[in-house]
Amino acid sequence: MTLDEDVALVEALRRGDEKAFAALVDRYHASLLRLAMSYVATREQAEDVVQETWLGVLNGIGRFEGRSSLKTWIFRILVNRAKTKGVRERRSVPFSSLEGDGDENQPSVDPSRFQEGAWSSPPESWDGIPEDRLLSGETRMVAEEAIALLPAMQRAVITLRDVRGFTAEEARQVLDLTEANQRVLLHRARSKVRARLEEYLASAEPTGVGGQAGK
């Protein structure tokens, strides 16, 4: 969204334009829900957080000052609501500890893949894999499952950067991370997701119609 589009949308929301608000919900609701799931324990809680976020947008649009993009502002409201919800639900891990995800000393890549400082098992090349398999619904599902298993802040960062398309600066502002932590969390998340995709893509070819192996 361009700056001019941002300004026009803010003005429409301030006028109470229901169509503008509906379009905004259509654009961001699914991504807000995905991000909320990084902070709370259940989908029901995440849905509550998203609803609270939209109420926050309606109630606060008159005070929006444009210091960040409208998108960043909305997602920042979501994170604040999600953190409050998490504390209220008495999650066992304090959110102050989530910035480093508790795995600061863990390597981004499995050490067994190195030998004497070099790759013993380098990342697989996907050049020979048919494009239709790389882009298949099953491959996307494997990637989504891998993301869902990531530690909370790694999941949040990769969701914003690689799923929602946020810039590094936007993600940093939304999640209140330092530049270095945003970069490290994203690298770890991408490494883990890629490792899972390598494992999946290296497996046997999926079966064809009727359960027969594809030829």
C-alpha positions in Angstrom: 0.0 0.0 0.0 1.4 3.4 -1.0 1.6 6.4 1.3 -1.3 8.1 -0.5 -3.4 5.0 -0.3 -2.6 4.8 3.4 -3.7 8.4 4.0 -6.9 7.9 2.0 -7.8 4.8 4.0 -7.2 6.5 7.3 -9.4 9.4 6.3 -12.1 6.9 5.2 -11.9 5.1 8.5 -12.2 8.3 10.4 -15.4 9.1 8.4 -16.8 5.8 9.5 -16.7 4.3 6.0 -17.9 0.8 6.6 -16.7 -0.5 3.2 -13.2 0.8 3.9 -13.2 -1.0 7.3 -14.5 -4.2 5.7 -11.8 -4.1 3.1 -9.2 -3.6 5.8 -10.5 -6.7 7.7 -10.4 -8.8 4.5 -6.8 -7.7 3.8 -5.4 -8.4 7.3 -7.6 -10.6 9.4 -6.0 -14.0 8.5 -2.5 -12.6 9.0 -3.5 -11.1 12.4 -4.9 -14.4 13.4 -1.8 -16.3 12.4 0.4 -13.8 14.4 -1.9 -14.0 17.4 -1.4 -17.7 17.5 2.3 -17.1 18.3 1.3 -15.5 21.6 -1.7 -17.4 23.0 -2.5 -21.0 23.6 -5.6 -21.6 21.6 -7.3 -20.5 18.3 -10.2 -19.3 20.4 -8.0 -17.0 22.3 -6.3 -15.8 19.1 -9.8 -15.0 17.6 -10.6 -13.0 20.7 -7.3 -11.1 20.4 -8.0 -10.3 16.7 -11.5 -9.0 17.6 -10.0 -6.8 20.3 -7.5 -5.5 17.8 -10.3 -4.5 15.4 -12.1 -2.7 18.2 -8.8 -1.0 19.0 -8.5 0.1 15.4 -12.0 1.6 15.4 -11.5 3.3 18.7 -8.0 4.6 18.1 -8.1 5.6 14.4 -8.8 9.2 15.4 -5.5 9.2 17.4 -3.4 7.6 14.7 -0.5 10.0 14.0 1.1 8.3 10.9 4.4 7.8 12.6 4.4 4.3 11.1 2.3 2.8 8.3 -1.3 1.9 9.0 -0.4 -1.7 8.6 2.4 -1.6 11.2 0.1 0.3 13.6 -2.6 -2.4 13.3 -0.2 -5.3 13.8 1.4 -3.5 16.8 -2.1 -3.2 18.4 -2.5 -6.9 17.8 0.8 -7.7 19.5 0.0 -5.6 22.5 -3.5 -7.2 22.9 -1.9 -10.7 22.5 0.7 -10.1 25.1 -2.0 -8.8 27.5 -4.2 -11.9 26.7 -1.2 -14.2 27.3 -0.5 -12.7 30.7 -4.2 -12.8 31.6 -4.3 -16.5 30.7 -1.2 -17.1 32.9 1.1 -18.5 30.3 4.0 -20.2 32.0 6.7 -18.2 30.0 6.9 -14.5 30.7 6.8 -12.5 27.5 9.9 -10.6 28.5 11.8 -13.8 27.9 10.4 -14.4 24.4 12.7 -11.9 22.5 15.5 -14.5 22.5 13.1 -17.4 22.6 15.2 -19.1 25.2 17.5 -20.7 22.6 20.1 -18.0 22.3 22.9 -20.6 22.6 21.4 -23.0 20.1 22.9 -23.1 16.6 20.8 -22.2 13.7 21.8 -25.3 11.8 22.2 -28.8 13.1 26.0 -29.2 14.1 26.0 -32.7 12.6 25.8 -31.1 9.2 29.3 -29.7 9.7 32.7 -31.5 9.8 35.9 -29.8 10.5 34.4 -26.4 9.8 32.8 -27.4 6.4 29.5 -28.8 5.3 29.3 -32.5 5.7 25.6 -32.4 4.7 25.1 -29.1 2.8 21.7 -27.7 2.0 20.1 -29.6 -0.8 19.7 -27.9 -4.2 16.1 -27.8 -5.3 17.0 -27.1 -8.9 16.0 -30.6 -10.1 12.6 -30.6 -8.3 9.6 -30.0 -10.5 8.1 -26.5 -10.0 4.7 -28.0 -9.5 5.9 -30.0 -6.5 7.7 -27.0 -5.0 4.5 -24.9 -5.3 2.0 -27.7 -4.5 -0.6 -27.4 -1.7 1.1 -30.3 0.1 4.5 -28.5 0.1 2.9 -25.3 1.5 1.1 -27.4 4.2 4.5 -28.9 5.2 6.0 -25.4 5.4 3.0 -24.1 7.5 3.3 -27.1 9.9 7.0 -26.4 10.3 6.3 -22.7 11.1 3.6 -23.7 13.6 6.2 -25.8 15.5 8.7 -23.0 15.8 9.3 -21.2 19.1 6.9 -18.3 19.6 9.0 -15.3 18.5 10.7 -17.2 15.6 7.1 -18.0 14.4 6.1 -14.4 14.8 9.1 -13.0 12.9 8.9 -15.5 10.0 5.1 -15.0 9.8 5.5 -11.2 9.3 8.6 -11.4 7.1 7.9 -14.4 4.8 4.2 -14.9 5.0 2.9 -11.3 5.3 5.8 -9.7 3.4 6.8 -7.1 6.1 10.1 -5.4 5.8 12.7 -6.0 8.5 12.0 -2.5 9.9 8.2 -3.1 10.0 8.6 -6.4 11.7 11.0 -4.9 14.2 8.6 -2.2 15.1 5.6 -4.5 15.4 7.4 -7.0 17.6 9.5 -4.4 19.5 12.7 -6.2 18.7 16.2 -4.9 18.2 17.6 -5.1 14.6 20.0 -7.9 15.6 17.4 -10.0 17.4 15.0 -9.7 14.5 17.7 -10.9 12.1 18.8 -13.8 14.3 15.2 -15.0 15.0 14.4 -14.9 11.3 17.6 -16.8 10.3 16.8 -19.5 12.9 13.2 -19.8 11.8 14.1 -20.0 8.1 16.8 -22.6 8.8 14.4 -24.8 10.6 11.7 -24.5 8.0 14.1 -25.1 5.2 15.5 -28.2 7.0 11.9 -29.6 7.3 11.3 -28.9 3.6 14.5 -30.5 2.6 13.4 -33.6 4.5 10.0 -33.6 2.8 11.3 -32.9 -0.7 14.0 -35.6 -0.4 11.3 -38.2 0.5 9.7 -40.5 -2.0 7.6 -39.0 -4.7 4.0 -38.5 -3.7 1.6 -41.3 -4.8 -0.6 -40.6 -7.9 -4.3 -41.2 -8.5 -5.6 -44.3 -6.8 -2.6 -44.6 -4.6 -0.2 -45.7 -7.4 3.3 -44.3 -7.4 3.6 -41.5 -9.9 5.5 -42.4 -13.1 
